[in-house]
Amino acid sequence: MLGKIMARLVKKEDRGPMAVKVDNVTKWICMCGLSKNQPFCDGNHKKTADEEEGKIYQYHPDGTRTEIQ
């Protein structure tokens, strides 16, 4: 099915990256799902700093977010 766009909603709970060390090189892996440089962290997790515990947010491509629960 060429031309069909698939979309999915993925729930992420982490608010920061995970360090992965290979030899002496550290890479930061995105765990929040907001990085535009997947799978690597680009700092967008900082947007999650003021999220309230127990609430669910949807982040939009323009950088805004909506509380959905």
PyMOL commands that set and color helices and strands:
alter all, ss='L'
color gray80, all
select helices_A, chain A and resi 44-48
alter helices_A, ss='H'
color red, helices_A
select strands_A, chain A and resi 18-22+25-29+57-59+65-67
alter strands_A, ss='S'
color yellow, strands_A
deselect
rebuild
show_as cartoon
